[in-house]
Amino acid sequence: MHIEPIVEHTPEEAPGDEVQDQSTSIRSVKPLMAVTAKLEKRNRNQGGQFLSKIGMPWDLNDDVAIDFVYEIEKRFRRKYKKFGVFDNGRSAISRELNGYCENEDVYSPELFISLGEGVMASLSVEADEVNAPKSAGGNIVFMHYLRADREGKGFFLVMLLEKTSMFDFDDENLQPEKLEPINTKAIKQAAMVDLELFTASYPDNDGEAYLTFIEGSSKAAFFKTAMGCSEDIDNGRSISELDRAITDFVQDKALDREVAESIRSGFKALLIEHSKPNSQPLTLELVQSRVDRILPEDNEAVGTFAAYVNDNNFKVNQWFSPTSPQAKGVGKIDILGENNSYTVQVSQNAIGEVESGKPVKLSPAGDYLYIPIHGEKREEIFKLLGRDPDRHES
């Protein structure tokens, strides 16, 4: 898909409850469609039910609207997220979204409004069924946009926002108005669909996790049910993704070998601590805290690990609890020989150059690992080769 040049916007960031991005890079977005809806509960003498109203499509040539799209997407990206797929057993929204994606005129305002109305109908029904409080309502923003770093159909984002926040809309057509000072708690609940992954996986959910979800206010928990969100990423996946993220992080930040090894050891120790019975679940914030304890105080990487994980889309759940085998399995490399002729598992921190003093050494050409053998295994290997373990060449 051709992506036209995208204007970058860099509103000032303020401290808050989300992961702070200390990177200078900006991930730009190109809005295609956006509309605001309103979910409100009537008074008891009016029946007490939730009613919805959907506004007019945003004028995406307006600077305020463009800033809204950028700001909302940025805030979503930096929140702690869960990943999954639509629950096929209860998600009518997935069918409507599939119909929207299949239509040749996918950017039609009429189709987009129809999709928004379908989502709002589900939200209203679910809010009524659980008798959600009046405070659970708010402004719901629907956005379809492209990102400069990804080709394809783009992303569909649904976000339930506080009515009194930096995100304010006019009463008549629910068009975005001037941005107010940033309120980092504005997002109650949100769901984002990677449309490229969704269409490749629908309806069997046999591909990657295409749904990203943020849980905020418990008063708006009906949002998750109405959207048909079901988590698909388990604890093991979160841990392996963090293990991979640490490897990339220490390389991208050009950390020296000693610091890198300490970070890997510290992460493993943290997992082992939280794998014990009755331990509290881990969060990305706790992992960053452990990484920061190891980094030199004046290192530019301090305080950036969580944002690095989120910005690079490593799939880590908001909370995760490692098992003992999962904790002990991190920081290792599995080496598989051709035709499965051998398997070797080596700790990353045990590998070094020939003169490094590490127990496992990489040959100068990089095509062999030299692994020490001891005790009974050494004698067993000597016998296999027909050599006397007591009379071998040095």
Buried (B, 14 or more C-beta within 10 A) or exposed (E): EEBEEBEEBEEEBEEBEBBBBBEEEBBBBBBBBBBBBBBBBEEEEEEEEBBBEBBBBBEBEEEEBBBBBBBBBBBBBBBBBBBBBBBBEBBBBBBBBBEBBEEEEBEEEEBBBBBBBBBBBBBBEBBBEEEBEEEBBBBBBBBBBBBBEBEBBBBBBBBBBBBEBBBBBEEEBBBBEEBEEBBBEBBBBBBBBBBBBBBBBBEEBEBBBBBBBBBBBEBBBBBBBBBBBBBBBEBBBBBBBBBBBBBEBBEEBEBEEEBBBBBBBBBBEBBBBBBEEEEEEBBBEBBBBBBBEBBEEEBEBBBBBBBBBBBEBBBBBBBBBBEEEBBBBBBBBEEEEEEEEEEEEBBBBBBBEEEEEBBBBBEEEEEEBEEEEEEEEEBEEBEEEEEEEEEEEE
